[in-house]
Amino acid sequence: MTYHDQRGMAALKAAGDHLRTKDVGDPFEMLAKKIGDMTDVTKERLQKAANSIEDLDTRLDDIERKAGRPSGIFGGGTGSETWGQEFIKSREGDLRALSRSRNGSVQMNVKAITSGPASAGSLEIPYRDATAMLPKRRMTIRDLLGVISISSGNVEYVNQLTRPGSAASVAEGDLKPESDMTLELKLTSAKVIAHWVKASRQILEDAPQLRDLIDVELRYGLSLAEEGQLLAGDGVGSNLHGLIPSATAYADPLGMSTEGTALDHIGSAMLQTALTDFIPDGIVLHPSDWMRMRLLKDADGQYILGNPQSAVTPMLFGLPVVPTQAMQVGKFLVGSFVSAATLYDRWEPRVEVGYVNDDFTRNLVTVLAEERIALAVKQPLALTYGDFEPVA
């Protein structure tokens, strides 16, 4: 190695030593410093997390205490003072005197625990089985109709009585034919459907299941009354003018008289509706009549509407069948329900609780359910109503 090379190597070594001692320092010291810094940051973050958890626990305890429920994750605490806490709080002075004199006793009277409602027996909340309630009918007529929400108690609508039908081909230079269309402006008003029950204020507060049961049952009662009004309301007084009183009488366009079966007459009623240029979209029957059709057999003893072991959707000639007890036995209603009528909701079904007369002094409440609806049958020709008797 030449003299110049030795001088170069020495210069490089001196520069490296200078950088290591001045700017960088010992690598192990650097690593230890970095680890120490990371440890401090980790400790700081852990402390912040611990403080957040402690603050959250404090808030939860405060919420549980205000709600009167047991505090703690597992409900170990109580919303009120224990007997021990009450004893120490009320006899604090006597306890201090007892500790100085080391003689005597301090007493606290505690009521005996019994099974009565005024003692620990009231802490036991029995399981309530709500599966033995009365059966409910399926509500279906509303689903056949167009439904509109309104903000007024009265509804004006136009009823078309005649259709312009004088259109014809016209030769060049001839006078074009004139058509006439008759319209009628009609008014329908919303009717109230309501009912109420009396209930104990205490039982509604102590048994939420009973409160919910009353709510559901009252709403169901509204639906039950609504179903009957939509179908058969006579329009007198507070009654709706229903679908059946507005419908067109069945005239059997196929002329089957008493020879046809119930299925035949349903098909003929569909034809009667279709001949008025309204396409039928539903059939309403009593469940007994639907089952009578369901049990019809062919000459080989096979069920016409499907095997009894299979789930058969109520349907005839491609139209949905609505079996409801609101329809009389032996009657049917076939039609284009969407085109025929509109249901207007002024008040949707609702349940309210309040005091009436001396309810407050008797610890009673009145639970009221009500709705307010209007019905407009705009196209009577779109509905065909008839009966099966005396057909098979």
C-alpha positions in Angstrom: 0.0 0.0 0.0 1.4 3.4 -1.0 1.8 6.3 1.3 -1.1 8.1 -0.3 -3.4 5.1 0.2 -2.5 4.9 3.8 -3.3 8.6 4.2 -6.7 8.1 2.5 -7.7 5.2 4.8 -6.7 7.1 7.9 -8.8 10.1 6.8 -11.8 7.9 6.2 -11.4 6.3 9.6 -11.1 9.6 11.3 -14.2 10.9 9.6 -16.2 7.9 10.6 -15.1 8.2 14.2 -16.0 11.8 14.2 -19.5 11.2 12.9 -20.2 8.3 15.3 -19.2 10.3 18.4 -20.5 13.7 17.4 -23.7 13.2 15.4 -24.9 9.6 15.8 -23.4 8.4 19.0 -23.0 4.8 20.1 -25.5 2.5 18.3 -26.4 0.6 21.5 -27.0 3.9 23.3 -29.3 5.0 20.4 -31.3 1.8 20.5 -31.7 2.0 24.3 -32.9 5.6 23.9 -35.4 4.6 21.2 -36.8 1.8 23.3 -37.1 4.1 26.3 -39.0 6.6 24.3 -41.4 3.9 22.9 -42.0 2.7 26.5 -42.9 6.1 27.7 -45.4 6.6 24.8 -46.9 3.2 25.4 -47.4 3.9 29.1 -49.0 7.3 28.3 -51.5 5.7 25.9 -52.3 2.9 28.4 -53.0 5.5 31.0 -55.3 7.4 28.7 -57.2 4.2 27.9 -57.5 3.4 31.6 -58.8 6.9 32.3 -61.4 6.5 29.5 -62.6 3.2 30.9 -62.9 4.6 34.4 -64.9 7.6 33.1 -67.2 5.2 31.1 -67.7 3.1 34.2 -68.6 6.2 36.2 -71.2 7.2 33.5 -72.7 3.8 33.4 -73.0 3.6 37.2 -74.7 7.0 37.1 -77.2 6.0 34.4 -78.0 2.7 36.2 -78.4 4.5 39.5 -80.8 7.0 37.9 -82.8 4.2 36.2 -83.1 2.4 39.5 -81.5 -0.8 38.2 -78.7 -2.8 39.6 -75.3 -1.4 38.8 -72.2 -3.2 37.7 -71.6 -5.5 34.8 -73.2 -8.4 36.5 -75.8 -6.5 38.5 -74.0 -7.0 41.8 -75.1 -3.6 43.2 -78.6 -2.3 43.9 -80.3 0.9 43.1 -81.0 1.6 46.8 -78.9 1.3 50.0 -78.5 -2.2 51.5 -79.6 -2.9 55.1 -75.9 -2.8 56.1 -75.4 0.6 54.5 -78.5 1.9 56.1 -77.5 0.5 59.5 -74.1 2.2 59.4 -75.6 5.5 58.2 -78.3 5.7 60.8 -76.3 4.4 63.8 -72.9 6.0 63.0 -72.8 7.9 66.3 -73.8 4.9 68.4 -71.2 2.8 66.7 -68.5 5.3 67.6 -69.6 5.4 71.2 -69.7 1.6 71.3 -66.2 1.4 70.0 -64.9 3.7 72.8 -66.8 2.1 75.6 -66.5 -1.5 74.3 -69.8 -2.2 76.2 -73.5 -2.3 75.2 -75.2 -2.9 71.8 -76.7 -1.1 68.9 -79.9 -2.3 67.4 -81.7 -1.8 64.1 -85.2 -3.2 63.4 -85.7 -5.0 60.1 -89.0 -6.3 58.8 -89.2 -10.0 58.4 -88.9 -11.3 54.9 -92.0 -13.1 53.8 -93.7 -14.2 50.5 -96.2 -11.4 50.8 -96.3 -8.6 48.2 -95.1 -6.0 50.8 -91.9 -8.0 51.4 -89.4 -9.9 49.3 -92.2 -11.8 47.6 -92.8 -8.8 45.4 -89.2 -9.1 44.0 -90.1 -12.3 42.2 -91.6 -11.6 38.8 -93.4 -14.7 37.5 -93.1 -15.8 33.9 -96.2 -14.9 31.9 -97.1 -17.2 29.0 -98.7 -15.2 26.2 -99.3 -18.0 23.8 -102.9 -18.9 25.0 -104.5 -15.8 23.5 -107.6 -15.9 21.3 -106.9 -16.6 17.6 -107.0 -13.7 15.1 -108.5 -13.4 11.7 -106.3 -12.5 8.8 -107.2 -9.0 7.5 -107.2 -8.9 3.7 -109.7 -6.5 2.1 -107.5 -3.5 2.7 -104.7 -5.1 0.8 -107.0 -5.3 -2.3 -107.5 -1.6 -2.4 -105.5 1.4 -3.3 -104.7 3.4 -0.1 -104.1 7.1 0.1 -103.3 9.3 3.2 -105.3 12.5 3.5 -105.1 15.6 5.7 -108.8 16.5 5.5 -112.0 14.9 6.8 -113.7 15.1 3.4 -112.7 13.8 -0.1 -114.0 15.0 -3.4 -113.7 12.7 -6.3 -114.9 12.4 -9.9 -117.1 9.5 -10.8 -117.3 8.7 -14.5 -120.8 7.6 -15.6 -120.4 7.3 -19.3 -117.4 6.9 -21.7 -117.1 8.8 -25.0 -117.7 6.1 -27.6 -118.6 7.8 -30.9 -115.2 7.5 -32.4 -115.3 6.2 -36.0 -113.4 6.4 -39.3 -114.0 9.6 -41.2 -113.8 10.1 -44.9 -111.9 13.1 -46.2 -114.0 16.3 -46.0 -116.7 14.7 -43.8 -117.7 16.0 -40.4 -116.0 14.3 -37.5 -118.3 12.6 -34.9 -118.8 14.2 -31.5 -118.7 12.1 -28.3 -120.1 12.8 -24.9 -118.8 11.9 -21.5 -120.8 12.2 -18.3 -118.9 13.0 -15.0 -120.3 13.3 -11.5 -118.5 15.1 -8.7 -119.0 13.2 -5.4 -118.1 13.7 -1.8 -117.2 11.2 0.8 -116.3 11.8 4.5 -114.0 10.1 6.9 -115.6 7.9 9.6 -114.2 7.1 13.0 -113.8 3.5 14.1 -113.0 3.3 17.8 -113.2 1.3 21.1 -111.7 1.5 24.6 -111.1 -0.5 27.7 -110.4 0.4 31.4 -107.2 -0.9 32.9 -105.4 -0.6 36.2 -102.7 2.0 36.2 -100.5 -0.2 38.4 -100.8 -3.3 36.3 -99.9 -1.5 33.1 -96.8 -0.1 34.8 -95.8 -3.4 36.5 -96.5 -5.7 33.6 -95.3 -4.5 30.2 -96.6 -7.7 28.6 -100.1 -6.8 29.5 -99.7 -3.3 28.2 -98.5 -4.6 24.9 -101.3 -7.1 24.8 -103.9 -4.4 25.3 -102.3 -2.3 22.6 -102.2 -5.2 20.1 -105.7 -6.4 20.9 -107.2 -3.0 20.5 -105.6 -2.5 17.2 -106.8 -5.9 16.0 -110.4 -4.9 17.0 -110.1 -1.8 14.8 -109.0 -4.0 11.9 -111.9 -6.4 12.5 -114.5 -3.6 12.4 -112.7 -2.0 9.4 -112.9 -5.3 7.4 -116.7 -5.4 7.9 -117.2 -1.8 7.0 -115.2 -2.0 3.8 -117.2 -5.0 2.6 -120.7 -4.3 3.8 -121.0 -0.8 5.3 -124.5 0.6 4.4 -123.4 4.2 4.3 -126.0 5.2 6.9 -124.9 7.5 9.7 -121.3 6.7 10.8 -121.0 3.7 8.5 -118.9 3.6 5.3 -120.6 2.9 2.0 -118.9 -0.5 1.4 -118.0 -2.5 -1.7 -120.9 -4.9 -1.7 -123.7 -2.3 -1.5 -122.0 -0.5 -4.4 -121.3 -3.5 -6.5 -123.2 -4.6 -9.7 -125.5 -7.6 -9.3 -124.3 -10.9 -10.8 -126.3 -11.6 -14.0 -124.5 -14.8 -15.3 -123.6 -13.8 -18.8 -123.0 -17.5 -19.7 -126.6 -18.4 -18.9 -125.7 -21.5 -16.7 -128.6 -20.9 -14.3 -128.5 -23.7 -11.6 -126.5 -26.1 -13.8 -123.1 -24.8 -13.1 -120.9 -25.5 -10.1 -119.5 -22.8 -7.8 -116.3 -22.7 -9.8 -118.4 -22.1 -13.0 -120.2 -19.2 -11.5 -116.9 -17.6 -10.3 -115.7 -17.8 -13.9 -118.9 -16.4 -15.2 -118.7 -13.5 -12.7 -115.1 -12.8 -13.9 -116.4 -12.6 -17.4 -119.2 -10.2 -16.4 -116.6 -7.9 -14.9 -114.2 -8.2 -17.9 -117.1 -7.3 -20.3 -117.2 -3.9 -18.7 -113.5 -3.4 -19.7 -112.3 -3.8 -16.1 -109.9 -6.6 -15.7 -110.7 -8.5 -12.4 -107.8 -8.8 -9.9 -109.4 -10.6 -6.9 -112.1 -12.8 -5.4 -113.6 -12.5 -2.0 -115.3 -15.6 -0.4 -116.3 -17.0 3.0 -113.8 -19.6 4.2 -116.6 -22.2 4.1 -117.2 -21.6 0.4 -113.5 -21.7 -0.4 -113.1 -25.1 1.5 -116.1 -26.4 -0.4 -114.4 -25.6 -3.7 -111.1 -27.0 -2.3 -112.8 -30.4 -1.7 -114.3 -30.7 -5.2 -113.2 -34.0 -6.9 -113.2 -35.2 -10.5 -114.7 -38.4 -11.8 -111.6 -40.3 -10.7 -111.9 -39.1 -7.1 -108.9 -36.7 -7.5 -109.1 -33.3 -5.9 -109.5 -30.6 -8.6 -107.6 -27.8 -6.8 -104.7 -29.9 -5.7 -103.6 -32.8 -3.4 -104.6 -32.2 0.3 -101.0 -33.0 1.3 -99.7 -29.9 -0.6 -100.0 -26.3 0.4 -102.4 -24.8 -2.1 -102.4 -21.0 -2.4 -106.0 -19.7 -2.5 -106.4 -18.9 -6.2 -109.0 -19.5 -8.9 -108.5 -18.9 -12.6 -105.2 -17.1 -11.8 -106.8 -14.6 -9.4 -106.0 -14.5 -5.6 -108.9 -15.7 -3.4 -109.5 -13.8 -0.2 -111.2 -16.0 2.4 -112.7 -13.8 5.1 -115.6 -14.3 7.6 -116.7 -10.7 6.8 -118.3 -12.2 3.7 -121.6 -14.1 4.1 -121.6 -17.8 3.4 -122.9 -18.6 -0.1 -121.9 -15.2 -1.5 -119.0 -14.0 -3.6 -117.5 -10.7 -4.7 -115.4 -10.6 -7.9 -113.9 -7.5 -9.3 -111.1 -5.1 -10.3 -110.7 -3.8 -6.7 -107.9 -1.3 -7.5 -109.9 0.3 -10.2 -113.2 0.1 -8.3 -112.4 1.9 -5.0 -109.9 3.9 -3.0 -109.4 3.8 0.8 -108.4 7.1 2.4 -106.5 7.1 5.7 -107.2 10.3 7.8 -106.0 8.8 11.0 -104.0 5.7 11.0 -104.7 3.2 13.8 -103.4 4.5 17.1 -103.7 3.8 20.8 -103.9 6.5 23.5 -104.0 6.3 27.3 -105.6 9.0 29.5 -107.8 9.8 32.5 -111.6 9.9 32.1 -114.0 11.0 34.9 -112.7 9.5 38.2 -110.0 7.4 36.7 -107.3 9.4 38.5 -108.7 8.8 42.0 -109.3 5.1 41.3 -105.8 4.5 39.9 -107.4 3.5 36.5 -106.6 4.6 33.0 -108.7 4.6 29.8 -107.0 3.0 26.9 -108.5 4.2 23.6 -107.9 2.8 20.1 -109.2 4.6 17.0 -108.8 5.3 13.3 -110.5 7.5 10.8 -111.0 6.3 7.2 -113.0 7.1 4.1 -113.9 4.9 1.2 -114.9 5.9 -2.3 -116.3 3.4 -4.7 -115.7 5.1 -8.0 -116.5 2.3 -10.5 -119.5 0.0 -9.4 -119.2 -1.9 -12.7 -115.8 -3.1 -11.7 -117.4 -5.1 -8.9 -119.7 -8.1 -9.4 -121.6 -9.5 -6.4 -123.7 -12.6 -6.3 -124.5 -15.9 -4.6 -123.9 -19.6 -5.3 -127.3 -20.8 -4.1 -128.8 -23.1 -5.2 -125.8 -24.3 -7.2 -123.6 -27.1 -6.0 
